[in-house]
Amino acid sequence: MTKEIKVPDANHPISIDANPVRVVARVGDTVIADTSAALTLREAGYPPVHYIPLADVVPGTLRASKSDSYCPYKGDASYYNVVLPDGKELADVVWTYQAPYPAVDAIAGHVAFYTDRVQVELDAQ
């Protein structure tokens, strides 16, 4: 089956901008990622999503999941579980586009978090 590929346009705009503030992702008191190099993706009528460089994720806090999904604007997404210090895992709360479509290729090498399960805080200091 051929996947439908769509290009952002005036009816479905997507923009990606460098985020000028520090972004921290945490679960409770456990910091999962901390960066001053996040990208903010704005897509059509959806809330903004902060993409954090994978290099700024705390080592050992992510475990690859077998889950995947597809977005006709961004491409194939793969997922990670968050591993907490007590060994508990939160399933499929982080996603990445390892080879995103050209219109959004800036998010390659970055991860994003479901904000209903991971607190993503912006620090304007």
Steps between C-alpha positions, in 0.01 A plus 500: 500500500638840401505762771344834420753784521374854555694826482416780744313787334269789585222256597730295725799714597798365693779717636809404700687761699791495742364538851680787677438364853610200701267201475492231769304174478436316825286237665445606860847591628682299232649710222482319166641778281641848545594722206550849372489370141136392463298555185133596512281351229168668432260306282163624377263530799695269733677617815874571455731201553851541641756272339809443714834381357551133584847597621335705780298206637639354824678173410313188607159666529367382162440145380398435141142383456365279223224754431492718192263732319480699180431865422454593133671836569795378709554131419551189712522548876656261747446505875685471827397403850626713790687297761472645850759451778277243675494289180143592410448573130256740342412347164514692173521852646783621276509505121751579231515527123835346415468581129232771475375632168700790351251769608568417866851352484618736777336270759725205409706402804240650736233352726165629621294410806130441561430783742217315674763252634822704509524858627667722243599830658629813330736712707530856373796583730 
